[in-house]
Amino acid sequence: MLEFEFFRQFLLSRRAGSLVRTIAWLSIVSVSIGVFSLIVVLSVMNGFHEAIRKRLLAAEPHVVFSLETRPLDTNLGLSPQVFSLITKEKGFLDVIERQDIVIRTSEGVFSGAEARGVDRPAVLRLIGAIEDANRSGQKTGAYSVPATEDLSMSMEPGEVMLGTELARGLGIFEGDRITVIAPEALLLPAGEAPKFERVVVKRLIATNVADLDSKLFLYSRGQTLTGLGASASRRYEVETWLPNPDQAEAMKKKVLELDPKLSSALVQTWGDRNSALFHALRLEIVAIGLFLSLSTLIAGFSIVTVLLILITQKRKEIGLLMGLGLSRRRTRNLFTRLGLLLSSVGILSGAILGVLFCWLIDSVDTSILPEFYYDTTIPAKVNLLFVSGVVGFALGLAYLASYVPARRITELEPADALMSRYRNPEVRL
């Protein structure tokens, strides 16, 4: 086709001139680097965020029902319709006791936390799911149980488990003794002894999610923290774990339809409970993606420069083609496709290299980050729909950038272009 011949002869060959050839190559390289960096950076960020999501779901229940009193019936305080719906979907339900506490170490360090009272099977499921997520990085549900159970996975009366970030902030280790105080003690008059209980830290749990590790406090329900009495902050919840966490929103909608007494405040999904975290992650992706897109767009404007210089230098050749019968519309389309072809080389090469590079770092062990990071590897999740969108959007902008200078050709009269040869005799073809 004619545009391929123009592309080879007028842009990349020696005949094109050093200025046009240099700017053309710079345009290809800059657009390629821009598309490459956009795909790689956003794919790596998606990989990190997906890893955070999987580790969060290993310890975060999928749907939580808030109860007013401790459930005593077989339906765990839920209506028979809701209980039947969850069990029909093969979801697991467990009663959790929550209460706000104040922790004091032997060195006099204080910190607040939210304690979760669980039973032995719930602890085994939680630790098994966390270990699976940290070991393989694959999607885990609530049913992962360790293949071998050791004594560190069970809690006796007077023993608790803490998140690593919470323990680091308090400066405590496994085996240390801490004092747990009810938060109402902060309002007691001077001289009155508050209710407290001394417990032993049995194990530190690392979910590799800072928001969870900084507030994770587990104790055996009904056996530990009984000395605090009927704390005003004590409340009961039913945690539901579904086979697929993505079913949480649909399950919440069905539950609200079956039981009109429940409201959105009493039924929360894992997305509702961590909306601030995921909103910040999405905002981060949008901000960085917008910045990289603008840099790629600026690099793509060099196409306009290349076509303007080419049209200026090749006025006589263009006038000769139009004089031989090439219409204005076909001439405009010719140079539009020429600019689009120049952009396509950079866009497609950058997209292919970006996908291959993401596949390489995702398939090869890339444990290159320092140990103080939660994950020393660099994951990369390539979304082919996103890559297609980037390529399509870039080609659309390239078409516009090519069409604007190509319109100048329609203003060119063939006779004026040919007469420029005699007005400028020093210019050679």
C-alpha positions as a Markdown table, in Angstrom:
| # | Residue | x | y | z |
|---|---|---|---|---|
| 1 | Met | 0.0 | 0.0 | 0.0 |
| 2 | Leu | 1.0 | 3.6 | -0.6 |
| 3 | Glu | 1.2 | 4.5 | 3.1 |
| 4 | Phe | 3.7 | 1.7 | 3.8 |
| 5 | Glu | 5.9 | 3.0 | 1.0 |
| 6 | Phe | 5.7 | 6.5 | 2.4 |
| 7 | Phe | 6.5 | 5.2 | 5.8 |
| 8 | Arg | 9.6 | 3.4 | 4.6 |
| 9 | Gln | 10.9 | 6.1 | 2.2 |
| 10 | Phe | 9.9 | 9.4 | 3.8 |
| 11 | Leu | 10.2 | 8.6 | 7.6 |
| 12 | Leu | 12.8 | 5.9 | 8.3 |
| 13 | Ser | 15.1 | 5.9 | 5.3 |
| 14 | Arg | 18.2 | 8.1 | 4.6 |
| 15 | Arg | 16.1 | 9.9 | 2.0 |
| 16 | Ala | 13.8 | 11.2 | 4.7 |
| 17 | Gly | 16.5 | 13.4 | 6.1 |
| 18 | Ser | 18.2 | 13.3 | 9.5 |
| 19 | Leu | 15.6 | 15.6 | 11.2 |
| 20 | Val | 12.5 | 13.7 | 10.2 |
| 21 | Arg | 14.2 | 10.3 | 10.7 |
| 22 | Thr | 15.4 | 11.2 | 14.2 |
| 23 | Ile | 12.1 | 12.6 | 15.3 |
| 24 | Ala | 10.2 | 9.6 | 13.9 |
| 25 | Trp | 12.4 | 7.2 | 15.8 |
| 26 | Leu | 12.1 | 9.2 | 18.9 |
| 27 | Ser | 8.3 | 9.2 | 18.5 |
| 28 | Ile | 8.3 | 5.4 | 18.2 |
| 29 | Val | 10.6 | 4.9 | 21.2 |
| 30 | Ser | 8.8 | 7.4 | 23.4 |
| 31 | Val | 5.3 | 6.0 | 22.7 |
| 32 | Ser | 6.6 | 2.5 | 23.2 |
| 33 | Ile | 8.2 | 3.3 | 26.6 |
| 34 | Gly | 5.0 | 5.2 | 27.7 |
| 35 | Val | 2.7 | 2.2 | 26.9 |
| 36 | Phe | 5.2 | -0.2 | 28.3 |
| 37 | Ser | 5.5 | 1.7 | 31.6 |
| 38 | Leu | 1.7 | 2.2 | 31.9 |
| 39 | Ile | 1.0 | -1.6 | 31.5 |
| 40 | Val | 3.8 | -2.7 | 33.7 |
| 41 | Val | 3.2 | -0.3 | 36.6 |
| 42 | Leu | -0.5 | -0.8 | 36.7 |
| 43 | Ser | -0.2 | -4.5 | 36.4 |
| 44 | Val | 2.3 | -4.6 | 39.3 |
| 45 | Met | -0.1 | -2.4 | 41.4 |
| 46 | Asn | -3.0 | -4.7 | 40.5 |
| 47 | Gly | -0.8 | -7.7 | 41.6 |
| 48 | Phe | 0.0 | -6.1 | 45.0 |
| 49 | His | -3.6 | -5.1 | 45.5 |
| 50 | Glu | -4.8 | -8.6 | 44.6 |
| 51 | Ala | -2.3 | -10.1 | 47.1 |
| 52 | Ile | -3.7 | -7.7 | 49.8 |
| 53 | Arg | -7.2 | -8.7 | 49.0 |
| 54 | Lys | -6.5 | -12.4 | 49.2 |
| 55 | Arg | -4.7 | -12.1 | 52.5 |
| 56 | Leu | -7.4 | -9.9 | 53.8 |
| 57 | Leu | -10.1 | -12.5 | 52.9 |
| 58 | Ala | -8.1 | -15.2 | 54.7 |
| 59 | Ala | -8.9 | -13.5 | 58.0 |
| 60 | Glu | -11.9 | -11.3 | 57.2 |
| 61 | Pro | -15.4 | -12.9 | 57.3 |
| 62 | His | -17.4 | -12.5 | 54.1 |
| 63 | Val | -20.7 | -11.5 | 55.6 |
| 64 | Val | -21.2 | -10.3 | 59.2 |
| 65 | Phe | -24.6 | -10.2 | 61.1 |
| 66 | Ser | -24.7 | -8.0 | 64.2 |
| 67 | Leu | -26.9 | -9.4 | 67.0 |
| 68 | Glu | -28.4 | -7.6 | 69.9 |
| 69 | Thr | -28.1 | -10.5 | 72.4 |
| 70 | Arg | -26.2 | -13.7 | 72.6 |
| 71 | Pro | -27.9 | -16.3 | 70.3 |
| 72 | Leu | -29.2 | -19.4 | 72.1 |
| 73 | Asp | -31.2 | -21.0 | 69.3 |
| 74 | Thr | -30.1 | -23.4 | 66.6 |
| 75 | Asn | -30.4 | -20.6 | 64.0 |
| 76 | Leu | -27.7 | -18.6 | 65.7 |
| 77 | Gly | -30.1 | -15.6 | 66.2 |
| 78 | Leu | -31.0 | -15.4 | 62.5 |
| 79 | Ser | -34.4 | -15.9 | 60.9 |
| 80 | Pro | -35.0 | -19.5 | 59.7 |
| 81 | Gln | -35.2 | -18.2 | 56.1 |
| 82 | Val | -31.8 | -16.5 | 56.3 |
| 83 | Phe | -30.2 | -19.4 | 58.1 |
| 84 | Ser | -31.5 | -21.9 | 55.4 |
| 85 | Leu | -30.3 | -19.6 | 52.6 |
| 86 | Ile | -26.7 | -19.5 | 53.9 |
| 87 | Thr | -26.5 | -23.2 | 54.6 |
| 88 | Lys | -28.0 | -23.9 | 51.2 |
| 89 | Glu | -25.2 | -21.9 | 49.6 |
| 90 | Lys | -22.7 | -24.1 | 51.6 |
| 91 | Gly | -21.7 | -21.2 | 53.8 |
| 92 | Phe | -20.2 | -21.6 | 57.2 |
| 93 | Leu | -21.6 | -19.7 | 60.2 |
| 94 | Asp | -19.9 | -19.0 | 63.5 |
| 95 | Val | -20.8 | -16.9 | 66.5 |
| 96 | Ile | -18.1 | -14.4 | 67.5 |
| 97 | Glu | -17.9 | -12.4 | 70.7 |
| 98 | Arg | -16.4 | -8.9 | 70.3 |
| 99 | Gln | -15.5 | -6.4 | 72.9 |
| 100 | Asp | -13.3 | -3.3 | 73.2 |
| 101 | Ile | -10.3 | -3.7 | 75.6 |
| 102 | Val | -7.3 | -1.8 | 76.9 |
| 103 | Ile | -4.0 | -3.7 | 76.9 |
| 104 | Arg | -1.3 | -3.0 | 79.4 |
| 105 | Thr | 2.2 | -4.6 | 79.3 |
| 106 | Ser | 4.5 | -5.2 | 82.3 |
| 107 | Glu | 6.6 | -2.2 | 81.1 |
| 108 | Gly | 3.5 | 0.1 | 81.5 |
| 109 | Val | 2.7 | 0.4 | 77.7 |
| 110 | Phe | -1.0 | 0.9 | 76.9 |
| 111 | Ser | -2.9 | 0.3 | 73.7 |
| 112 | Gly | -6.5 | -0.2 | 72.7 |
| 113 | Ala | -7.7 | -3.2 | 70.7 |
| 114 | Glu | -10.9 | -5.1 | 69.7 |
| 115 | Ala | -10.9 | -8.6 | 71.1 |
| 116 | Arg | -12.6 | -11.4 | 69.2 |
| 117 | Gly | -13.8 | -14.4 | 71.1 |
| 118 | Val | -13.7 | -17.5 | 69.0 |
| 119 | Asp | -13.9 | -21.3 | 69.4 |
| 120 | Arg | -11.3 | -23.9 | 68.6 |
| 121 | Pro | -12.5 | -24.8 | 65.1 |
| 122 | Ala | -12.7 | -21.1 | 64.1 |
| 123 | Val | -9.0 | -20.6 | 65.2 |
| 124 | Leu | -8.0 | -23.6 | 63.1 |
| 125 | Arg | -9.8 | -22.4 | 60.1 |
| 126 | Leu | -8.4 | -18.9 | 60.5 |
| 127 | Ile | -4.8 | -19.9 | 60.9 |
| 128 | Gly | -5.0 | -22.5 | 58.1 |
| 129 | Ala | -6.5 | -19.9 | 55.7 |
| 130 | Ile | -3.8 | -17.3 | 56.6 |
| 131 | Glu | -1.0 | -19.8 | 56.1 |
| 132 | Asp | -2.4 | -20.9 | 52.7 |
| 133 | Ala | -2.6 | -17.3 | 51.6 |
| 134 | Asn | 0.9 | -16.4 | 52.7 |
| 135 | Arg | 2.4 | -19.6 | 51.3 |
| 136 | Ser | 0.8 | -19.9 | 47.9 |
| 137 | Gly | -0.9 | -16.5 | 47.3 |
| 138 | Gln | -3.9 | -18.4 | 45.8 |
| 139 | Lys | -7.5 | -17.6 | 46.6 |
| 140 | Thr | -8.5 | -19.2 | 49.9 |
| 141 | Gly | -11.8 | -19.5 | 51.6 |
| 142 | Ala | -12.9 | -20.4 | 55.2 |
| 143 | Tyr | -12.4 | -24.1 | 54.9 |
| 144 | Ser | -8.6 | -24.3 | 54.8 |
| 145 | Val | -7.5 | -26.3 | 57.8 |
| 146 | Pro | -3.8 | -27.1 | 58.5 |
| 147 | Ala | -2.7 | -30.6 | 57.5 |
| 148 | Thr | -0.9 | -31.0 | 60.8 |
| 149 | Glu | -2.2 | -29.5 | 64.0 |
| 150 | Asp | 0.3 | -28.5 | 66.7 |
| 151 | Leu | -0.3 | -27.1 | 70.2 |
| 152 | Ser | 0.4 | -23.5 | 69.0 |
| 153 | Met | -2.9 | -23.6 | 67.1 |
| 154 | Ser | -5.1 | -24.0 | 70.2 |
| 155 | Met | -5.8 | -21.7 | 73.1 |
| 156 | Glu | -6.2 | -22.8 | 76.7 |
| 157 | Pro | -8.1 | -20.6 | 79.3 |
| 158 | Gly | -6.0 | -17.5 | 79.9 |
| 159 | Glu | -4.2 | -17.6 | 76.6 |
| 160 | Val | -4.6 | -15.2 | 73.6 |
| 161 | Met | -3.2 | -14.6 | 70.1 |
| 162 | Leu | -2.2 | -11.2 | 68.8 |
| 163 | Gly | -1.4 | -9.7 | 65.4 |
| 164 | Thr | 2.2 | -9.0 | 64.7 |
| 165 | Glu | 1.7 | -5.2 | 64.3 |
| 166 | Leu | -0.2 | -5.0 | 67.5 |
| 167 | Ala | 2.5 | -6.9 | 69.3 |
| 168 | Arg | 5.3 | -4.8 | 67.8 |
| 169 | Gly | 3.6 | -1.6 | 68.9 |
| 170 | Leu | 3.4 | -3.0 | 72.5 |
| 171 | Gly | 6.9 | -4.5 | 72.4 |
| 172 | Ile | 5.8 | -7.9 | 73.5 |
| 173 | Phe | 6.6 | -11.5 | 72.3 |
| 174 | Glu | 5.2 | -14.9 | 72.5 |
| 175 | Gly | 5.0 | -16.1 | 76.1 |
| 176 | Asp | 4.8 | -12.6 | 77.6 |
| 177 | Arg | 2.1 | -11.7 | 80.1 |
| 178 | Ile | -0.2 | -8.8 | 79.5 |
| 179 | Thr | -3.1 | -7.2 | 81.5 |
| 180 | Val | -6.5 | -6.7 | 79.8 |
| 181 | Ile | -8.7 | -4.0 | 81.2 |
| 182 | Ala | -12.3 | -3.1 | 80.3 |
| 183 | Pro | -12.6 | 0.3 | 78.6 |
| 184 | Glu | -15.1 | 1.4 | 81.2 |
| 185 | Ala | -12.3 | 1.5 | 83.7 |
| 186 | Leu | -11.1 | 4.8 | 82.1 |
| 187 | Leu | -14.3 | 6.5 | 83.6 |
| 188 | Leu | -13.9 | 5.2 | 87.1 |
| 189 | Pro | -13.2 | 7.6 | 89.9 |
| 190 | Ala | -9.7 | 7.7 | 91.4 |
| 191 | Gly | -9.0 | 5.0 | 93.9 |
| 192 | Glu | -11.5 | 2.5 | 92.5 |
| 193 | Ala | -9.9 | -0.7 | 91.1 |
| 194 | Pro | -10.9 | -1.6 | 87.6 |
| 195 | Lys | -11.9 | -5.0 | 86.4 |
| 196 | Phe | -9.0 | -6.7 | 84.7 |
| 197 | Glu | -7.5 | -10.1 | 83.7 |
| 198 | Arg | -4.0 | -11.2 | 83.1 |
| 199 | Val | -3.4 | -13.4 | 80.1 |
| 200 | Val | -0.5 | -15.0 | 78.3 |
| 201 | Val | 0.4 | -14.4 | 74.6 |
| 202 | Lys | 0.3 | -17.9 | 73.1 |
| 203 | Arg | 1.1 | -17.0 | 69.5 |
| 204 | Leu | 1.6 | -14.1 | 67.1 |
| 205 | Ile | -0.3 | -14.2 | 63.9 |
| 206 | Ala | 0.9 | -12.4 | 60.7 |
| 207 | Thr | -1.8 | -11.9 | 58.0 |
| 208 | Asn | 0.6 | -9.5 | 56.1 |
| 209 | Val | -2.2 | -6.9 | 56.0 |
| 210 | Ala | -1.3 | -4.0 | 58.3 |
| 211 | Asp | -4.9 | -3.1 | 59.0 |
| 212 | Leu | -5.6 | -6.6 | 60.4 |
| 213 | Asp | -2.3 | -7.2 | 62.1 |
| 214 | Ser | -2.6 | -3.9 | 64.1 |
| 215 | Lys | -6.0 | -4.9 | 65.7 |
| 216 | Leu | -6.0 | -8.7 | 65.7 |
| 217 | Phe | -6.7 | -10.1 | 69.2 |
| 218 | Leu | -8.1 | -13.6 | 69.6 |
| 219 | Tyr | -9.3 | -15.3 | 72.8 |
| 220 | Ser | -11.2 | -18.5 | 73.6 |
| 221 | Arg | -14.9 | -17.6 | 73.9 |
| 222 | Gly | -16.4 | -18.4 | 77.3 |
| 223 | Gln | -13.0 | -19.3 | 78.8 |
| 224 | Thr | -10.9 | -16.2 | 78.7 |
| 225 | Leu | -11.7 | -12.5 | 79.6 |
| 226 | Thr | -14.5 | -13.7 | 81.9 |
| 227 | Gly | -13.0 | -11.5 | 84.7 |
| 228 | Leu | -14.1 | -8.4 | 82.8 |
| 229 | Gly | -17.7 | -9.1 | 83.6 |
| 230 | Ala | -20.6 | -7.9 | 81.4 |
| 231 | Ser | -18.7 | -5.2 | 79.6 |
| 232 | Ala | -20.8 | -2.5 | 78.0 |
| 233 | Ser | -18.8 | -2.9 | 74.7 |
| 234 | Arg | -19.4 | -6.6 | 74.4 |
| 235 | Arg | -21.5 | -7.6 | 71.4 |
| 236 | Tyr | -22.2 | -10.7 | 69.4 |
| 237 | Glu | -21.9 | -11.3 | 65.7 |
| 238 | Val | -22.5 | -14.1 | 63.3 |
| 239 | Glu | -19.6 | -14.4 | 60.8 |
| 240 | Thr | -20.4 | -16.1 | 57.5 |
| 241 | Trp | -17.8 | -17.6 | 55.2 |
| 242 | Leu | -18.9 | -18.4 | 51.7 |
| 243 | Pro | -17.2 | -20.7 | 49.1 |
| 244 | Asn | -16.6 | -17.6 | 46.9 |
| 245 | Pro | -16.0 | -14.2 | 48.5 |
| 246 | Asp | -17.4 | -12.5 | 45.4 |
| 247 | Gln | -20.8 | -13.8 | 46.4 |
| 248 | Ala | -21.0 | -11.6 | 49.5 |
| 249 | Glu | -22.8 | -8.6 | 47.9 |
| 250 | Ala | -25.4 | -10.9 | 46.2 |
| 251 | Met | -25.9 | -12.8 | 49.5 |
| 252 | Lys | -26.4 | -9.5 | 51.4 |
| 253 | Lys | -29.0 | -8.4 | 48.9 |
| 254 | Lys | -30.9 | -11.7 | 49.2 |
| 255 | Val | -30.7 | -11.6 | 53.0 |
| 256 | Leu | -32.2 | -8.1 | 53.2 |
| 257 | Glu | -35.0 | -9.2 | 50.9 |
| 258 | Leu | -35.8 | -12.3 | 53.0 |
| 259 | Asp | -35.7 | -10.5 | 56.4 |
| 260 | Pro | -37.1 | -6.9 | 56.3 |
| 261 | Lys | -36.1 | -6.5 | 60.0 |
| 262 | Leu | -32.5 | -6.4 | 59.0 |
| 263 | Ser | -30.8 | -3.2 | 57.7 |
| 264 | Ser | -27.6 | -2.5 | 55.9 |
| 265 | Ala | -26.1 | -1.4 | 59.2 |
| 266 | Leu | -26.7 | -4.9 | 60.7 |
| 267 | Val | -25.5 | -6.8 | 57.7 |
| 268 | Gln | -22.1 | -6.0 | 56.3 |
| 269 | Thr | -19.9 | -7.6 | 53.7 |
| 270 | Trp | -16.1 | -7.7 | 53.7 |
| 271 | Gly | -16.2 | -4.9 | 51.2 |
| 272 | Asp | -18.3 | -2.7 | 53.5 |
| 273 | Arg | -16.0 | -3.3 | 56.5 |
| 274 | Asn | -12.9 | -2.4 | 54.5 |
| 275 | Ser | -14.3 | 0.2 | 52.1 |
| 276 | Ala | -11.8 | 2.9 | 53.2 |
| 277 | Leu | -8.9 | 0.5 | 52.3 |
| 278 | Phe | -10.2 | -0.5 | 48.9 |
| 279 | His | -11.2 | 3.1 | 48.1 |
| 280 | Ala | -7.6 | 4.2 | 48.8 |
| 281 | Leu | -6.2 | 1.4 | 46.6 |
| 282 | Arg | -8.5 | 2.3 | 43.7 |
| 283 | Leu | -7.6 | 6.0 | 44.1 |
| 284 | Glu | -3.9 | 5.1 | 44.0 |
| 285 | Ile | -4.3 | 3.2 | 40.8 |
| 286 | Val | -6.4 | 6.0 | 39.2 |
| 287 | Ala | -3.8 | 8.7 | 40.2 |
| 288 | Ile | -0.8 | 6.8 | 38.9 |
| 289 | Gly | -2.6 | 5.7 | 35.8 |
| 290 | Leu | -3.6 | 9.2 | 35.0 |
| 291 | Phe | -0.1 | 10.5 | 35.5 |
| 292 | Leu | 1.4 | 7.8 | 33.2 |
| 293 | Ser | -1.3 | 8.4 | 30.6 |
| 294 | Leu | -0.6 | 12.1 | 30.4 |
| 295 | Ser | 3.1 | 11.4 | 30.0 |
| 296 | Thr | 2.4 | 9.0 | 27.2 |
| 297 | Leu | 0.0 | 11.5 | 25.6 |
| 298 | Ile | 2.7 | 14.2 | 25.7 |
| 299 | Ala | 5.1 | 11.8 | 24.0 |
| 300 | Gly | 2.6 | 11.0 | 21.4 |
| 301 | Phe | 2.3 | 14.6 | 20.3 |
| 302 | Ser | 5.6 | 14.2 | 18.6 |
| 303 | Ile | 3.7 | 12.6 | 15.8 |
| 304 | Val | 2.2 | 16.0 | 15.0 |
| 305 | Thr | 5.7 | 17.4 | 14.7 |
| 306 | Val | 6.8 | 14.6 | 12.4 |
| 307 | Leu | 3.8 | 15.0 | 10.0 |
| 308 | Leu | 4.1 | 18.8 | 9.9 |
| 309 | Ile | 7.8 | 18.7 | 9.0 |
| 310 | Leu | 7.1 | 15.9 | 6.5 |
| 311 | Ile | 4.3 | 17.9 | 4.8 |
| 312 | Thr | 6.5 | 21.0 | 4.7 |
| 313 | Gln | 9.5 | 19.2 | 3.2 |
| 314 | Lys | 7.4 | 17.2 | 0.7 |
| 315 | Arg | 5.1 | 19.9 | -0.6 |
| 316 | Lys | 6.2 | 19.3 | -4.2 |
| 317 | Glu | 5.8 | 15.5 | -4.1 |
| 318 | Ile | 2.3 | 16.0 | -2.5 |
| 319 | Gly | 1.4 | 18.5 | -5.2 |
| 320 | Leu | 2.6 | 16.2 | -7.9 |
| 321 | Leu | 0.5 | 13.3 | -6.5 |
| 322 | Met | -2.6 | 15.6 | -6.3 |
| 323 | Gly | -1.9 | 16.9 | -9.9 |
| 324 | Leu | -1.8 | 13.3 | -11.1 |
| 325 | Gly | -5.3 | 12.7 | -9.8 |
| 326 | Leu | -5.0 | 11.9 | -6.1 |
| 327 | Ser | -8.0 | 13.6 | -4.5 |
| 328 | Arg | -7.8 | 15.8 | -1.4 |
| 329 | Arg | -9.8 | 13.3 | 0.7 |
| 330 | Arg | -7.5 | 10.4 | -0.3 |
| 331 | Thr | -4.4 | 12.6 | 0.3 |
| 332 | Arg | -5.7 | 13.5 | 3.8 |
| 333 | Asn | -6.5 | 9.8 | 4.6 |
| 334 | Leu | -3.1 | 8.8 | 3.3 |
| 335 | Phe | -1.2 | 11.0 | 5.7 |
| 336 | Thr | -3.6 | 10.2 | 8.5 |
| 337 | Arg | -2.9 | 6.5 | 8.0 |
| 338 | Leu | 0.8 | 7.3 | 7.8 |
| 339 | Gly | 0.8 | 8.9 | 11.2 |
| 340 | Leu | -1.4 | 6.1 | 12.6 |
| 341 | Leu | 1.1 | 3.6 | 11.3 |
| 342 | Leu | 4.0 | 5.4 | 12.9 |
| 343 | Ser | 2.1 | 5.4 | 16.3 |
| 344 | Ser | 1.0 | 1.8 | 15.9 |
| 345 | Val | 4.6 | 0.6 | 15.8 |
| 346 | Gly | 5.3 | 2.2 | 19.2 |
| 347 | Ile | 2.0 | 1.3 | 20.8 |
| 348 | Leu | 2.0 | -2.4 | 19.8 |
| 349 | Ser | 5.6 | -2.9 | 20.6 |
| 350 | Gly | 5.2 | -1.3 | 24.0 |
| 351 | Ala | 2.1 | -3.4 | 24.7 |
| 352 | Ile | 3.8 | -6.7 | 23.7 |
| 353 | Leu | 6.9 | -5.9 | 25.7 |
| 354 | Gly | 4.8 | -4.9 | 28.7 |
| 355 | Val | 2.8 | -8.1 | 28.7 |
| 356 | Leu | 5.9 | -10.2 | 28.2 |
| 357 | Phe | 7.7 | -8.4 | 31.0 |
| 358 | Cys | 4.8 | -8.8 | 33.4 |
| 359 | Trp | 4.5 | -12.5 | 32.6 |
| 360 | Leu | 8.3 | -12.8 | 33.2 |
| 361 | Ile | 8.3 | -11.2 | 36.7 |
| 362 | Asp | 5.1 | -13.1 | 37.7 |
| 363 | Ser | 6.4 | -16.5 | 36.7 |
| 364 | Val | 10.0 | -16.0 | 38.0 |
| 365 | Asp | 10.8 | -15.7 | 41.7 |
| 366 | Thr | 11.4 | -12.0 | 42.2 |
| 367 | Ser | 12.2 | -11.9 | 45.9 |
| 368 | Ile | 14.2 | -8.7 | 45.6 |
| 369 | Leu | 12.5 | -6.3 | 48.0 |
| 370 | Pro | 13.9 | -5.8 | 51.5 |
| 371 | Glu | 12.6 | -8.0 | 54.4 |
| 372 | Phe | 10.7 | -5.2 | 56.1 |
| 373 | Tyr | 8.1 | -5.3 | 53.3 |
| 374 | Tyr | 5.2 | -7.7 | 53.9 |
| 375 | Asp | 5.9 | -9.3 | 50.5 |
| 376 | Thr | 9.4 | -9.5 | 49.1 |
| 377 | Thr | 8.2 | -10.6 | 45.7 |
| 378 | Ile | 6.8 | -8.4 | 42.9 |
| 379 | Pro | 3.5 | -9.8 | 41.6 |
| 380 | Ala | 2.0 | -8.7 | 38.3 |
| 381 | Lys | -1.6 | -9.3 | 37.3 |
| 382 | Val | -2.1 | -8.6 | 33.6 |
| 383 | Asn | -5.7 | -7.8 | 32.7 |
| 384 | Leu | -6.1 | -8.4 | 29.0 |
| 385 | Leu | -9.2 | -6.2 | 28.9 |
| 386 | Phe | -7.2 | -3.4 | 30.4 |
| 387 | Val | -4.4 | -3.9 | 27.9 |
| 388 | Ser | -6.9 | -3.9 | 25.0 |
| 389 | Gly | -8.4 | -0.7 | 26.4 |
| 390 | Val | -4.9 | 1.0 | 26.6 |
| 391 | Val | -4.1 | 0.0 | 23.1 |
| 392 | Gly | -7.5 | 1.1 | 21.7 |
| 393 | Phe | -7.4 | 4.4 | 23.6 |
| 394 | Ala | -3.8 | 5.1 | 22.4 |
| 395 | Leu | -4.7 | 4.3 | 18.8 |
| 396 | Gly | -7.7 | 6.6 | 19.0 |
| 397 | Leu | -5.5 | 9.5 | 20.3 |
| 398 | Ala | -2.9 | 8.6 | 17.6 |
| 399 | Tyr | -5.6 | 8.9 | 14.9 |
| 400 | Leu | -6.6 | 12.4 | 16.2 |
| 401 | Ala | -3.0 | 13.5 | 16.4 |
| 402 | Ser | -2.5 | 12.3 | 12.8 |
| 403 | Tyr | -5.7 | 13.8 | 11.4 |
| 404 | Val | -5.0 | 17.3 | 12.6 |
| 405 | Pro | -1.8 | 18.0 | 10.6 |
| 406 | Ala | -3.2 | 15.9 | 7.7 |
| 407 | Arg | -6.0 | 18.4 | 7.3 |
| 408 | Arg | -3.5 | 21.0 | 6.2 |
| 409 | Ile | -3.0 | 19.0 | 3.0 |
| 410 | Thr | -6.5 | 19.8 | 1.9 |
| 411 | Glu | -5.6 | 23.5 | 2.0 |
| 412 | Leu | -2.8 | 22.9 | -0.4 |
| 413 | Glu | -3.3 | 23.7 | -4.1 |
| 414 | Pro | -1.4 | 21.4 | -6.5 |
| 415 | Ala | -0.3 | 24.3 | -8.7 |
| 416 | Asp | 1.1 | 26.3 | -5.7 |
| 417 | Ala | 2.9 | 23.2 | -4.5 |
| 418 | Leu | 4.5 | 22.6 | -8.0 |
| 419 | Met | 5.4 | 26.3 | -8.5 |
| 420 | Ser | 7.3 | 26.3 | -5.2 |
| 421 | Arg | 10.0 | 24.4 | -7.1 |
| 422 | Tyr | 10.7 | 27.5 | -9.2 |
| 423 | Arg | 10.3 | 30.0 | -6.3 |
| 424 | Asn | 12.8 | 28.0 | -4.3 |
| 425 | Pro | 15.3 | 26.6 | -6.8 |
| 426 | Glu | 17.8 | 25.8 | -4.1 |
| 427 | Val | 15.5 | 23.1 | -2.7 |
| 428 | Arg | 16.3 | 19.7 | -4.1 |
| 429 | Leu | 14.0 | 16.8 | -4.4 |
